[in-house]
Amino acid sequence: MSASSDAPTIRHEATVVLPANLHARPAGHLARAAHQFSSTIELDYNGKTINPTGVLSVMGLGARAGSTVTIRATGPDAHDAIAALTGILAGAE
């Protein structure tokens, strides 16, 4: 993914509301969704920052139901990327 260097970075805090933690299925949904955008996307949780395009990276984040994850996106479709990933974390896929 590549983002324009002059594009603003958008930050959004999302609560993981999934019925379970970020196990394989929701991690896969996040990774597939993140691949659809040209913006650079990062997830932050508990001092870790990852690129959410890899299922293992998302699972390794260790985010649990009820925790708060910060989503950052920089690029032309950053708003759409944030909305899509927030929806998945909320279980509204």
PDB file of N, CA, C and O in Angstrom:
ATOM      1  N   MET A   1       0.849  -1.183   0.000  1.00  0.00           N
ATOM      2  CA  MET A   1       0.000   0.000   0.000  1.00  0.00           C
ATOM      3  C   MET A   1       0.882   1.229   0.000  1.00  0.00           C
ATOM      4  O   MET A   1       1.904   1.269   0.684  1.00  0.00           O
ATOM      5  N   SER A   2       0.493   2.214  -0.754  1.00  0.00           N
ATOM      6  CA  SER A   2       1.239   3.456  -0.744  1.00  0.00           C
ATOM      7  C   SER A   2       0.263   4.599  -0.574  1.00  0.00           C
ATOM      8  O   SER A   2      -0.839   4.592  -1.121  1.00  0.00           O
ATOM      9  N   ALA A   3       0.692   5.574   0.191  1.00  0.00           N
ATOM     10  CA  ALA A   3      -0.157   6.730   0.446  1.00  0.00           C
ATOM     11  C   ALA A   3       0.604   7.979   0.066  1.00  0.00           C
ATOM     12  O   ALA A   3       1.830   8.030   0.157  1.00  0.00           O
ATOM     13  N   SER A   4      -0.123   8.965  -0.354  1.00  0.00           N
ATOM     14  CA  SER A   4       0.494  10.238  -0.700  1.00  0.00           C
ATOM     15  C   SER A   4       1.094  10.856   0.550  1.00  0.00           C
ATOM     16  O   SER A   4       0.467  10.856   1.609  1.00  0.00           O
ATOM     17  N   SER A   5       2.320  11.389   0.430  1.00  0.00           N
ATOM     18  CA  SER A   5       2.998  11.949   1.593  1.00  0.00           C
ATOM     19  C   SER A   5       2.323  13.213   2.104  1.00  0.00           C
ATOM     20  O   SER A   5       2.543  13.606   3.249  1.00  0.00           O
ATOM     21  N   ASP A   6       1.499  13.862   1.270  1.00  0.00           N
ATOM     22  CA  ASP A   6       0.831  15.079   1.727  1.00  0.00           C
ATOM     23  C   ASP A   6      -0.591  14.818   2.230  1.00  0.00           C
ATOM     24  O   ASP A   6      -1.288  15.753   2.624  1.00  0.00           O
ATOM     25  N   ALA A   7      -1.018  13.571   2.218  1.00  0.00           N
ATOM     26  CA  ALA A   7      -2.356  13.226   2.712  1.00  0.00           C
ATOM     27  C   ALA A   7      -2.348  13.219   4.238  1.00  0.00           C
ATOM     28  O   ALA A   7      -1.389  12.755   4.854  1.00  0.00           O
ATOM     29  N   PRO A   8      -3.407  13.728   4.843  1.00  0.00           N
ATOM     30  CA  PRO A   8      -3.458  13.732   6.310  1.00  0.00           C
ATOM     31  C   PRO A   8      -3.672  12.318   6.844  1.00  0.00           C
ATOM     32  O   PRO A   8      -4.252  11.465   6.172  1.00  0.00           O
ATOM     33  N   THR A   9      -3.196  12.093   8.057  1.00  0.00           N
ATOM     34  CA  THR A   9      -3.429  10.825   8.733  1.00  0.00           C
ATOM     35  C   THR A   9      -4.689  10.960   9.564  1.00  0.00           C
ATOM     36  O   THR A   9      -4.851  11.921  10.316  1.00  0.00           O
ATOM     37  N   ILE A  10      -5.569  10.000   9.426  1.00  0.00           N
ATOM     38  CA  ILE A  10      -6.822   9.993  10.177  1.00  0.00           C
ATOM     39  C   ILE A  10      -6.695   8.941  11.258  1.00  0.00           C
ATOM     40  O   ILE A  10      -6.265   7.817  11.000  1.00  0.00           O
ATOM     41  N   ARG A  11      -7.075   9.317  12.483  1.00  0.00           N
ATOM     42  CA  ARG A  11      -7.027   8.390  13.617  1.00  0.00           C
ATOM     43  C   ARG A  11      -8.443   8.165  14.122  1.00  0.00           C
ATOM     44  O   ARG A  11      -9.266   9.079  14.150  1.00  0.00           O
ATOM     45  N   HIS A  12      -8.703   6.935  14.515  1.00  0.00           N
ATOM     46  CA  HIS A  12     -10.013   6.615  15.080  1.00  0.00           C
ATOM     47  C   HIS A  12      -9.826   5.508  16.107  1.00  0.00           C
ATOM     48  O   HIS A  12      -9.134   4.523  15.849  1.00  0.00           O
ATOM     49  N   GLU A  13     -10.440   5.672  17.264  1.00  0.00           N
ATOM     50  CA  GLU A  13     -10.390   4.621  18.266  1.00  0.00           C
ATOM     51  C   GLU A  13     -11.651   3.794  18.161  1.00  0.00           C
ATOM     52  O   GLU A  13     -12.760   4.327  18.190  1.00  0.00           O
ATOM     53  N   ALA A  14     -11.478   2.484  18.037  1.00  0.00           N
ATOM     54  CA  ALA A  14     -12.598   1.558  17.878  1.00  0.00           C
ATOM     55  C   ALA A  14     -12.553   0.531  18.997  1.00  0.00           C
ATOM     56  O   ALA A  14     -11.484   0.046  19.369  1.00  0.00           O
ATOM     57  N   THR A  15     -13.699   0.213  19.518  1.00  0.00           N
ATOM     58  CA  THR A  15     -13.794  -0.822  20.545  1.00  0.00           C
ATOM     59  C   THR A  15     -14.071  -2.154  19.874  1.00  0.00           C
ATOM     60  O   THR A  15     -14.933  -2.254  19.001  1.00  0.00           O
ATOM     61  N   VAL A  16     -13.335  -3.177  20.288  1.00  0.00           N
ATOM     62  CA  VAL A  16     -13.550  -4.521  19.772  1.00  0.00           C
ATOM     63  C   VAL A  16     -14.812  -5.058  20.441  1.00  0.00           C
ATOM     64  O   VAL A  16     -14.811  -5.335  21.641  1.00  0.00           O
ATOM     65  N   VAL A  17     -15.875  -5.205  19.678  1.00  0.00           N
ATOM     66  CA  VAL A  17     -17.163  -5.626  20.210  1.00  0.00           C
ATOM     67  C   VAL A  17     -17.499  -7.042  19.728  1.00  0.00           C
ATOM     68  O   VAL A  17     -18.551  -7.587  20.064  1.00  0.00           O
ATOM     69  N   LEU A  18     -16.618  -7.611  18.960  1.00  0.00           N
ATOM     70  CA  LEU A  18     -16.859  -8.954  18.454  1.00  0.00           C
ATOM     71  C   LEU A  18     -17.215  -9.879  19.621  1.00  0.00           C
ATOM     72  O   LEU A  18     -16.803  -9.636  20.756  1.00  0.00           O
ATOM     73  N   PRO A  19     -17.973 -10.930  19.343  1.00  0.00           N
ATOM     74  CA  PRO A  19     -18.324 -11.856  20.421  1.00  0.00           C
ATOM     75  C   PRO A  19     -17.096 -12.541  21.016  1.00  0.00           C
ATOM     76  O   PRO A  19     -17.173 -13.102  22.109  1.00  0.00           O
ATOM     77  N   ALA A  20     -15.993 -12.505  20.330  1.00  0.00           N
ATOM     78  CA  ALA A  20     -14.758 -13.114  20.829  1.00  0.00           C
ATOM     79  C   ALA A  20     -13.594 -12.184  20.520  1.00  0.00           C
ATOM     80  O   ALA A  20     -13.781 -11.087  19.993  1.00  0.00           O
ATOM     81  N   ASN A  21     -12.408 -12.631  20.850  1.00  0.00           N
ATOM     82  CA  ASN A  21     -11.206 -11.852  20.582  1.00  0.00           C
ATOM     83  C   ASN A  21     -10.895 -11.876  19.087  1.00  0.00           C
ATOM     84  O   ASN A  21     -11.616 -12.492  18.302  1.00  0.00           O
ATOM     85  N   LEU A  22      -9.817 -11.199  18.709  1.00  0.00           N
ATOM     86  CA  LEU A  22      -9.427 -11.178  17.295  1.00  0.00           C
ATOM     87  C   LEU A  22      -8.758 -12.504  16.922  1.00  0.00           C
ATOM     88  O   LEU A  22      -7.543 -12.568  16.737  1.00  0.00           O
ATOM     89  N   HIS A  23      -9.560 -13.542  16.816  1.00  0.00           N
ATOM     90  CA  HIS A  23      -9.061 -14.851  16.404  1.00  0.00           C
ATOM     91  C   HIS A  23      -9.033 -14.904  14.875  1.00  0.00           C
ATOM     92  O   HIS A  23      -9.194 -13.874  14.220  1.00  0.00           O
ATOM     93  N   ALA A  24      -8.834 -16.079  14.307  1.00  0.00           N
ATOM     94  CA  ALA A  24      -8.582 -16.218  12.870  1.00  0.00           C
ATOM     95  C   ALA A  24      -9.667 -15.633  11.975  1.00  0.00           C
ATOM     96  O   ALA A  24      -9.348 -14.937  11.012  1.00  0.00           O
ATOM     97  N   ARG A  25     -10.928 -15.890  12.261  1.00  0.00           N
ATOM     98  CA  ARG A  25     -11.988 -15.414  11.355  1.00  0.00           C
ATOM     99  C   ARG A  25     -12.050 -13.883  11.290  1.00  0.00           C
ATOM    100  O   ARG A  25     -11.963 -13.334  10.192  1.00  0.00           O
ATOM    101  N   PRO A  26     -12.196 -13.166  12.416  1.00  0.00           N
ATOM    102  CA  PRO A  26     -12.231 -11.701  12.300  1.00  0.00           C
ATOM    103  C   PRO A  26     -10.901 -11.117  11.828  1.00  0.00           C
ATOM    104  O   PRO A  26     -10.884 -10.087  11.154  1.00  0.00           O
ATOM    105  N   ALA A  27      -9.789 -11.764  12.175  1.00  0.00           N
ATOM    106  CA  ALA A  27      -8.490 -11.292  11.692  1.00  0.00           C
ATOM    107  C   ALA A  27      -8.437 -11.392  10.172  1.00  0.00           C
ATOM    108  O   ALA A  27      -7.897 -10.507   9.507  1.00  0.00           O
ATOM    109  N   GLY A  28      -8.996 -12.469   9.623  1.00  0.00           N
ATOM    110  CA  GLY A  28      -9.055 -12.625   8.170  1.00  0.00           C
ATOM    111  C   GLY A  28      -9.922 -11.570   7.520  1.00  0.00           C
ATOM    112  O   GLY A  28      -9.576 -11.033   6.468  1.00  0.00           O
ATOM    113  N   HIS A  29     -11.055 -11.269   8.148  1.00  0.00           N
ATOM    114  CA  HIS A  29     -11.929 -10.211   7.620  1.00  0.00           C
ATOM    115  C   HIS A  29     -11.197  -8.871   7.600  1.00  0.00           C
ATOM    116  O   HIS A  29     -11.271  -8.131   6.619  1.00  0.00           O
ATOM    117  N   LEU A  30     -10.488  -8.563   8.692  1.00  0.00           N
ATOM    118  CA  LEU A  30      -9.736  -7.295   8.748  1.00  0.00           C
ATOM    119  C   LEU A  30      -8.654  -7.247   7.671  1.00  0.00           C
ATOM    120  O   LEU A  30      -8.497  -6.239   6.983  1.00  0.00           O
ATOM    121  N   ALA A  31      -7.910  -8.343   7.531  1.00  0.00           N
ATOM    122  CA  ALA A  31      -6.824  -8.374   6.549  1.00  0.00           C
ATOM    123  C   ALA A  31      -7.357  -8.208   5.126  1.00  0.00           C
ATOM    124  O   ALA A  31      -6.795  -7.450   4.336  1.00  0.00           O
ATOM    125  N   ARG A  32      -8.439  -8.915   4.798  1.00  0.00           N
ATOM    126  CA  ARG A  32      -9.020  -8.785   3.451  1.00  0.00           C
ATOM    127  C   ARG A  32      -9.530  -7.365   3.211  1.00  0.00           C
ATOM    128  O   ARG A  32      -9.346  -6.809   2.128  1.00  0.00           O
ATOM    129  N   ALA A  33     -10.163  -6.788   4.212  1.00  0.00           N
ATOM    130  CA  ALA A  33     -10.674  -5.424   4.069  1.00  0.00           C
ATOM    131  C   ALA A  33      -9.528  -4.436   3.885  1.00  0.00           C
ATOM    132  O   ALA A  33      -9.598  -3.550   3.034  1.00  0.00           O
ATOM    133  N   ALA A  34      -8.479  -4.588   4.678  1.00  0.00           N
ATOM    134  CA  ALA A  34      -7.344  -3.657   4.601  1.00  0.00           C
ATOM    135  C   ALA A  34      -6.673  -3.701   3.229  1.00  0.00           C
ATOM    136  O   ALA A  34      -6.175  -2.681   2.751  1.00  0.00           O
ATOM    137  N   HIS A  35      -6.656  -4.867   2.599  1.00  0.00           N
ATOM    138  CA  HIS A  35      -6.057  -5.008   1.264  1.00  0.00           C
ATOM    139  C   HIS A  35      -6.826  -4.243   0.190  1.00  0.00           C
ATOM    140  O   HIS A  35      -6.270  -3.964  -0.872  1.00  0.00           O
ATOM    141  N   GLN A  36      -8.066  -3.904   0.433  1.00  0.00           N
ATOM    142  CA  GLN A  36      -8.888  -3.243  -0.576  1.00  0.00           C
ATOM    143  C   GLN A  36      -8.573  -1.761  -0.729  1.00  0.00           C
ATOM    144  O   GLN A  36      -9.031  -1.132  -1.683  1.00  0.00           O
ATOM    145  N   PHE A  37      -7.809  -1.198   0.182  1.00  0.00           N
ATOM    146  CA  PHE A  37      -7.584   0.248   0.194  1.00  0.00           C
ATOM    147  C   PHE A  37      -6.163   0.590  -0.207  1.00  0.00           C
ATOM    148  O   PHE A  37      -5.226  -0.160   0.068  1.00  0.00           O
ATOM    149  N   SER A  38      -6.014   1.734  -0.861  1.00  0.00           N
ATOM    150  CA  SER A  38      -4.675   2.175  -1.255  1.00  0.00           C
ATOM    151  C   SER A  38      -3.995   2.954  -0.134  1.00  0.00           C
ATOM    152  O   SER A  38      -2.785   3.177  -0.190  1.00  0.00           O
ATOM    153  N   SER A  39      -4.739   3.368   0.869  1.00  0.00           N
ATOM    154  CA  SER A  39      -4.167   4.095   2.005  1.00  0.00           C
ATOM    155  C   SER A  39      -3.278   3.173   2.835  1.00  0.00           C
ATOM    156  O   SER A  39      -3.457   1.955   2.839  1.00  0.00           O
ATOM    157  N   THR A  40      -2.334   3.764   3.527  1.00  0.00           N
ATOM    158  CA  THR A  40      -1.527   3.042   4.496  1.00  0.00           C
ATOM    159  C   THR A  40      -2.338   2.964   5.781  1.00  0.00           C
ATOM    160  O   THR A  40      -2.798   3.982   6.297  1.00  0.00           O
ATOM    161  N   ILE A  41      -2.508   1.749   6.293  1.00  0.00           N
ATOM    162  CA  ILE A  41      -3.333   1.540   7.477  1.00  0.00           C
ATOM    163  C   ILE A  41      -2.492   0.876   8.559  1.00  0.00           C
ATOM    164  O   ILE A  41      -1.686  -0.014   8.284  1.00  0.00           O
ATOM    165  N   GLU A  42      -2.695   1.326   9.798  1.00  0.00           N
ATOM    166  CA  GLU A  42      -2.029   0.723  10.946  1.00  0.00           C
ATOM    167  C   GLU A  42      -3.040   0.551  12.069  1.00  0.00           C
ATOM    168  O   GLU A  42      -3.959   1.354  12.227  1.00  0.00           O
ATOM    169  N   LEU A  43      -2.853  -0.515  12.849  1.00  0.00           N
ATOM    170  CA  LEU A  43      -3.638  -0.727  14.060  1.00  0.00           C
ATOM    171  C   LEU A  43      -2.689  -0.654  15.244  1.00  0.00           C
ATOM    172  O   LEU A  43      -1.600  -1.226  15.212  1.00  0.00           O
ATOM    173  N   ASP A  44      -3.105   0.054  16.292  1.00  0.00           N
ATOM    174  CA  ASP A  44      -2.328   0.164  17.525  1.00  0.00           C
ATOM    175  C   ASP A  44      -3.136  -0.432  18.663  1.00  0.00           C
ATOM    176  O   ASP A  44      -4.330  -0.165  18.803  1.00  0.00           O
ATOM    177  N   TYR A  45      -2.474  -1.238  19.470  1.00  0.00           N
ATOM    178  CA  TYR A  45      -3.117  -1.788  20.658  1.00  0.00           C
ATOM    179  C   TYR A  45      -2.046  -2.145  21.673  1.00  0.00           C
ATOM    180  O   TYR A  45      -1.092  -2.861  21.367  1.00  0.00           O
ATOM    181  N   ASN A  46      -2.214  -1.649  22.857  1.00  0.00           N
ATOM    182  CA  ASN A  46      -1.362  -2.032  23.980  1.00  0.00           C
ATOM    183  C   ASN A  46       0.131  -1.904  23.664  1.00  0.00           C
ATOM    184  O   ASN A  46       0.923  -2.784  24.002  1.00  0.00           O
ATOM    185  N   GLY A  47       0.504  -0.799  23.012  1.00  0.00           N
ATOM    186  CA  GLY A  47       1.908  -0.537  22.701  1.00  0.00           C
ATOM    187  C   GLY A  47       2.429  -1.205  21.439  1.00  0.00           C
ATOM    188  O   GLY A  47       3.599  -1.034  21.097  1.00  0.00           O
ATOM    189  N   LYS A  48       1.596  -1.959  20.743  1.00  0.00           N
ATOM    190  CA  LYS A  48       1.998  -2.607  19.489  1.00  0.00           C
ATOM    191  C   LYS A  48       1.357  -1.878  18.321  1.00  0.00           C
ATOM    192  O   LYS A  48       0.220  -1.415  18.413  1.00  0.00           O
ATOM    193  N   THR A  49       2.095  -1.780  17.223  1.00  0.00           N
ATOM    194  CA  THR A  49       1.563  -1.223  15.980  1.00  0.00           C
ATOM    195  C   THR A  49       1.786  -2.254  14.887  1.00  0.00           C
ATOM    196  O   THR A  49       2.889  -2.775  14.724  1.00  0.00           O
ATOM    197  N   ILE A  50       0.719  -2.544  14.136  1.00  0.00           N
ATOM    198  CA  ILE A  50       0.844  -3.524  13.055  1.00  0.00           C
ATOM    199  C   ILE A  50       0.199  -3.001  11.777  1.00  0.00           C
ATOM    200  O   ILE A  50      -0.633  -2.093  11.799  1.00  0.00           O
ATOM    201  N   ASN A  51       0.609  -3.599  10.671  1.00  0.00           N
ATOM    202  CA  ASN A  51      -0.051  -3.411   9.392  1.00  0.00           C
ATOM    203  C   ASN A  51      -1.116  -4.502   9.340  1.00  0.00           C
ATOM    204  O   ASN A  51      -0.767  -5.681   9.411  1.00  0.00           O
ATOM    205  N   PRO A  52      -2.403  -4.159   9.219  1.00  0.00           N
ATOM    206  CA  PRO A  52      -3.460  -5.155   9.326  1.00  0.00           C
ATOM    207  C   PRO A  52      -3.709  -5.994   8.073  1.00  0.00           C
ATOM    208  O   PRO A  52      -4.743  -6.656   7.982  1.00  0.00           O
ATOM    209  N   THR A  53      -2.804  -5.984   7.121  1.00  0.00           N
ATOM    210  CA  THR A  53      -3.037  -6.764   5.909  1.00  0.00           C
ATOM    211  C   THR A  53      -2.634  -8.225   6.062  1.00  0.00           C
ATOM    212  O   THR A  53      -2.844  -9.021   5.147  1.00  0.00           O
ATOM    213  N   GLY A  54      -2.059  -8.584   7.200  1.00  0.00           N
ATOM    214  CA  GLY A  54      -1.677  -9.973   7.443  1.00  0.00           C
ATOM    215  C   GLY A  54      -2.481 -10.565   8.594  1.00  0.00           C
ATOM    216  O   GLY A  54      -2.551  -9.975   9.672  1.00  0.00           O
ATOM    217  N   VAL A  55      -3.083 -11.719   8.372  1.00  0.00           N
ATOM    218  CA  VAL A  55      -3.911 -12.366   9.389  1.00  0.00           C
ATOM    219  C   VAL A  55      -3.103 -12.624  10.659  1.00  0.00           C
ATOM    220  O   VAL A  55      -3.581 -12.356  11.761  1.00  0.00           O
ATOM    221  N   LEU A  56      -1.893 -13.137  10.513  1.00  0.00           N
ATOM    222  CA  LEU A  56      -1.084 -13.443  11.696  1.00  0.00           C
ATOM    223  C   LEU A  56      -0.710 -12.183  12.465  1.00  0.00           C
ATOM    224  O   LEU A  56      -0.639 -12.204  13.694  1.00  0.00           O
ATOM    225  N   SER A  57      -0.471 -11.092  11.754  1.00  0.00           N
ATOM    226  CA  SER A  57      -0.172  -9.827  12.431  1.00  0.00           C
ATOM    227  C   SER A  57      -1.360  -9.365  13.258  1.00  0.00           C
ATOM    228  O   SER A  57      -1.202  -8.929  14.398  1.00  0.00           O
ATOM    229  N   VAL A  58      -2.556  -9.462  12.676  1.00  0.00           N
ATOM    230  CA  VAL A  58      -3.768  -9.039  13.385  1.00  0.00           C
ATOM    231  C   VAL A  58      -3.993  -9.926  14.607  1.00  0.00           C
ATOM    232  O   VAL A  58      -4.300  -9.426  15.689  1.00  0.00           O
ATOM    233  N   MET A  59      -3.842 -11.231  14.442  1.00  0.00           N
ATOM    234  CA  MET A  59      -4.019 -12.139  15.576  1.00  0.00           C
ATOM    235  C   MET A  59      -2.969 -11.873  16.653  1.00  0.00           C
ATOM    236  O   MET A  59      -3.267 -11.943  17.845  1.00  0.00           O
ATOM    237  N   GLY A  60      -1.745 -11.568  16.233  1.00  0.00           N
ATOM    238  CA  GLY A  60      -0.653 -11.294  17.164  1.00  0.00           C
ATOM    239  C   GLY A  60      -0.829 -10.003  17.944  1.00  0.00           C
ATOM    240  O   GLY A  60      -0.166  -9.789  18.959  1.00  0.00           O
ATOM    241  N   LEU A  61      -1.711  -9.156  17.480  1.00  0.00           N
ATOM    242  CA  LEU A  61      -1.980  -7.911  18.198  1.00  0.00           C
ATOM    243  C   LEU A  61      -2.526  -8.200  19.595  1.00  0.00           C
ATOM    244  O   LEU A  61      -2.260  -7.458  20.541  1.00  0.00           O
ATOM    245  N   GLY A  62      -3.289  -9.279  19.713  1.00  0.00           N
ATOM    246  CA  GLY A  62      -3.791  -9.687  21.022  1.00  0.00           C
ATOM    247  C   GLY A  62      -4.972  -8.889  21.546  1.00  0.00           C
ATOM    248  O   GLY A  62      -5.268  -8.940  22.740  1.00  0.00           O
ATOM    249  N   ALA A  63      -5.652  -8.153  20.678  1.00  0.00           N
ATOM    250  CA  ALA A  63      -6.799  -7.354  21.123  1.00  0.00           C
ATOM    251  C   ALA A  63      -7.934  -8.283  21.534  1.00  0.00           C
ATOM    252  O   ALA A  63      -8.229  -9.266  20.854  1.00  0.00           O
ATOM    253  N   ARG A  64      -8.553  -7.958  22.642  1.00  0.00           N
ATOM    254  CA  ARG A  64      -9.631  -8.781  23.194  1.00  0.00           C
ATOM    255  C   ARG A  64     -10.953  -8.027  23.112  1.00  0.00           C
ATOM    256  O   ARG A  64     -10.975  -6.801  23.010  1.00  0.00           O
ATOM    257  N   ALA A  65     -12.041  -8.763  23.159  1.00  0.00           N
ATOM    258  CA  ALA A  65     -13.361  -8.148  23.166  1.00  0.00           C
ATOM    259  C   ALA A  65     -13.444  -7.150  24.307  1.00  0.00           C
ATOM    260  O   ALA A  65     -13.067  -7.454  25.439  1.00  0.00           O
ATOM    261  N   GLY A  66     -13.938  -5.962  24.009  1.00  0.00           N
ATOM    262  CA  GLY A  66     -14.056  -4.893  24.993  1.00  0.00           C
ATOM    263  C   GLY A  66     -12.863  -3.954  25.044  1.00  0.00           C
ATOM    264  O   GLY A  66     -12.916  -2.919  25.709  1.00  0.00           O
ATOM    265  N   SER A  67     -11.780  -4.306  24.344  1.00  0.00           N
ATOM    266  CA  SER A  67     -10.602  -3.438  24.339  1.00  0.00           C
ATOM    267  C   SER A  67     -10.729  -2.384  23.242  1.00  0.00           C
ATOM    268  O   SER A  67     -11.575  -2.492  22.355  1.00  0.00           O
ATOM    269  N   THR A  68      -9.885  -1.374  23.316  1.00  0.00           N
ATOM    270  CA  THR A  68      -9.901  -0.292  22.341  1.00  0.00           C
ATOM    271  C   THR A  68      -8.663  -0.367  21.458  1.00  0.00           C
ATOM    272  O   THR A  68      -7.537  -0.445  21.950  1.00  0.00           O
ATOM    273  N   VAL A  69      -8.885  -0.341  20.160  1.00  0.00           N
ATOM    274  CA  VAL A  69      -7.827  -0.387  19.160  1.00  0.00           C
ATOM    275  C   VAL A  69      -7.845   0.946  18.420  1.00  0.00           C
ATOM    276  O   VAL A  69      -8.914   1.443  18.065  1.00  0.00           O
ATOM    277  N   THR A  70      -6.680   1.523  18.187  1.00  0.00           N
ATOM    278  CA  THR A  70      -6.595   2.748  17.395  1.00  0.00           C
ATOM    279  C   THR A  70      -6.270   2.374  15.952  1.00  0.00           C
ATOM    280  O   THR A  70      -5.319   1.641  15.681  1.00  0.00           O
ATOM    281  N   ILE A  71      -7.082   2.894  15.038  1.00  0.00           N
ATOM    282  CA  ILE A  71      -6.874   2.667  13.610  1.00  0.00           C
ATOM    283  C   ILE A  71      -6.346   3.980  13.030  1.00  0.00           C
ATOM    284  O   ILE A  71      -6.935   5.040  13.242  1.00  0.00           O
ATOM    285  N   ARG A  72      -5.235   3.901  12.300  1.00  0.00           N
ATOM    286  CA  ARG A  72      -4.687   5.076  11.607  1.00  0.00           C
ATOM    287  C   ARG A  72      -4.649   4.765  10.123  1.00  0.00           C
ATOM    288  O   ARG A  72      -4.257   3.670   9.719  1.00  0.00           O
ATOM    289  N   ALA A  73      -5.052   5.718   9.325  1.00  0.00           N
ATOM    290  CA  ALA A  73      -4.997   5.549   7.878  1.00  0.00           C
ATOM    291  C   ALA A  73      -4.546   6.850   7.235  1.00  0.00           C
ATOM    292  O   ALA A  73      -4.982   7.934   7.621  1.00  0.00           O
ATOM    293  N   THR A  74      -3.673   6.726   6.260  1.00  0.00           N
ATOM    294  CA  THR A  74      -3.168   7.871   5.516  1.00  0.00           C
ATOM    295  C   THR A  74      -3.310   7.567   4.037  1.00  0.00           C
ATOM    296  O   THR A  74      -2.778   6.569   3.550  1.00  0.00           O
ATOM    297  N   GLY A  75      -4.021   8.417   3.324  1.00  0.00           N
ATOM    298  CA  GLY A  75      -4.156   8.219   1.893  1.00  0.00           C
ATOM    299  C   GLY A  75      -5.514   8.647   1.381  1.00  0.00           C
ATOM    300  O   GLY A  75      -6.341   9.161   2.134  1.00  0.00           O
ATOM    301  N   PRO A  76      -5.737   8.433   0.099  1.00  0.00           N
ATOM    302  CA  PRO A  76      -6.939   8.958  -0.556  1.00  0.00           C
ATOM    303  C   PRO A  76      -8.248   8.320  -0.087  1.00  0.00           C
ATOM    304  O   PRO A  76      -9.301   8.953  -0.170  1.00  0.00           O
ATOM    305  N   ASP A  77      -8.201   7.102   0.392  1.00  0.00           N
ATOM    306  CA  ASP A  77      -9.423   6.441   0.837  1.00  0.00           C
ATOM    307  C   ASP A  77      -9.375   6.127   2.341  1.00  0.00           C
ATOM    308  O   ASP A  77      -9.953   5.145   2.806  1.00  0.00           O
ATOM    309  N   ALA A  78      -8.677   6.979   3.076  1.00  0.00           N
ATOM    310  CA  ALA A  78      -8.486   6.755   4.515  1.00  0.00           C
ATOM    311  C   ALA A  78      -9.807   6.702   5.276  1.00  0.00           C
ATOM    312  O   ALA A  78      -9.980   5.855   6.152  1.00  0.00           O
ATOM    313  N   HIS A  79     -10.731   7.589   4.955  1.00  0.00           N
ATOM    314  CA  HIS A  79     -12.025   7.593   5.658  1.00  0.00           C
ATOM    315  C   HIS A  79     -12.767   6.275   5.432  1.00  0.00           C
ATOM    316  O   HIS A  79     -13.339   5.714   6.367  1.00  0.00           O
ATOM    317  N   ASP A  80     -12.757   5.791   4.208  1.00  0.00           N
ATOM    318  CA  ASP A  80     -13.434   4.533   3.896  1.00  0.00           C
ATOM    319  C   ASP A  80     -12.757   3.354   4.599  1.00  0.00           C
ATOM    320  O   ASP A  80     -13.429   2.442   5.081  1.00  0.00           O
ATOM    321  N   ALA A  81     -11.430   3.382   4.652  1.00  0.00           N
ATOM    322  CA  ALA A  81     -10.687   2.310   5.327  1.00  0.00           C
ATOM    323  C   ALA A  81     -11.027   2.277   6.814  1.00  0.00           C
ATOM    324  O   ALA A  81     -11.267   1.210   7.380  1.00  0.00           O
ATOM    325  N   ILE A  82     -11.045   3.444   7.437  1.00  0.00           N
ATOM    326  CA  ILE A  82     -11.374   3.522   8.868  1.00  0.00           C
ATOM    327  C   ILE A  82     -12.793   2.997   9.094  1.00  0.00           C
ATOM    328  O   ILE A  82     -13.027   2.233  10.030  1.00  0.00           O
ATOM    329  N   ALA A  83     -13.730   3.398   8.253  1.00  0.00           N
ATOM    330  CA  ALA A  83     -15.120   2.966   8.415  1.00  0.00           C
ATOM    331  C   ALA A  83     -15.239   1.451   8.266  1.00  0.00           C
ATOM    332  O   ALA A  83     -15.942   0.806   9.044  1.00  0.00           O
ATOM    333  N   ALA A  84     -14.566   0.885   7.285  1.00  0.00           N
ATOM    334  CA  ALA A  84     -14.648  -0.560   7.050  1.00  0.00           C
ATOM    335  C   ALA A  84     -14.060  -1.348   8.212  1.00  0.00           C
ATOM    336  O   ALA A  84     -14.677  -2.303   8.684  1.00  0.00           O
ATOM    337  N   LEU A  85     -12.878  -0.963   8.677  1.00  0.00           N
ATOM    338  CA  LEU A  85     -12.245  -1.699   9.768  1.00  0.00           C
ATOM    339  C   LEU A  85     -12.990  -1.506  11.089  1.00  0.00           C
ATOM    340  O   LEU A  85     -13.078  -2.431  11.896  1.00  0.00           O
ATOM    341  N   THR A  86     -13.520  -0.318  11.305  1.00  0.00           N
ATOM    342  CA  THR A  86     -14.319  -0.081  12.508  1.00  0.00           C
ATOM    343  C   THR A  86     -15.550  -0.971  12.507  1.00  0.00           C
ATOM    344  O   THR A  86     -15.913  -1.531  13.541  1.00  0.00           O
ATOM    345  N   GLY A  87     -16.195  -1.104  11.353  1.00  0.00           N
ATOM    346  CA  GLY A  87     -17.369  -1.961  11.242  1.00  0.00           C
ATOM    347  C   GLY A  87     -17.059  -3.409  11.565  1.00  0.00           C
ATOM    348  O   GLY A  87     -17.852  -4.086  12.219  1.00  0.00           O
ATOM    349  N   ILE A  88     -15.910  -3.888  11.112  1.00  0.00           N
ATOM    350  CA  ILE A  88     -15.523  -5.268  11.394  1.00  0.00           C
ATOM    351  C   ILE A  88     -15.252  -5.450  12.885  1.00  0.00           C
ATOM    352  O   ILE A  88     -15.697  -6.429  13.483  1.00  0.00           O
ATOM    353  N   LEU A  89     -14.527  -4.512  13.482  1.00  0.00           N
ATOM    354  CA  LEU A  89     -14.232  -4.612  14.914  1.00  0.00           C
ATOM    355  C   LEU A  89     -15.502  -4.560  15.759  1.00  0.00           C
ATOM    356  O   LEU A  89     -15.565  -5.140  16.843  1.00  0.00           O
ATOM    357  N   ALA A  90     -16.508  -3.860  15.250  1.00  0.00           N
ATOM    358  CA  ALA A  90     -17.764  -3.755  15.980  1.00  0.00           C
ATOM    359  C   ALA A  90     -18.661  -4.970  15.740  1.00  0.00           C
ATOM    360  O   ALA A  90     -19.719  -5.090  16.357  1.00  0.00           O
ATOM    361  N   GLY A  91     -18.247  -5.865  14.855  1.00  0.00           N
ATOM    362  CA  GLY A  91     -19.037  -7.048  14.574  1.00  0.00           C
ATOM    363  C   GLY A  91     -20.163  -6.796  13.593  1.00  0.00           C
ATOM    364  O   GLY A  91     -21.044  -7.639  13.424  1.00  0.00           O
ATOM    365  N   ALA A  92     -20.140  -5.629  12.939  1.00  0.00           N
ATOM    366  CA  ALA A  92     -21.210  -5.254  11.995  1.00  0.00           C
ATOM    367  C   ALA A  92     -20.743  -5.457  10.575  1.00  0.00           C
ATOM    368  O   ALA A  92     -20.949  -4.581   9.734  1.00  0.00           O
ATOM    369  N   GLU A  93     -20.122  -6.578  10.279  1.00  0.00           N
ATOM    370  CA  GLU A  93     -19.528  -6.819   8.968  1.00  0.00           C
ATOM    371  C   GLU A  93     -20.572  -7.045   7.916  1.00  0.00           C
ATOM    372  O   GLU A  93     -20.238  -7.264   6.752  1.00  0.00           O
TER     373      GLU A  93
END
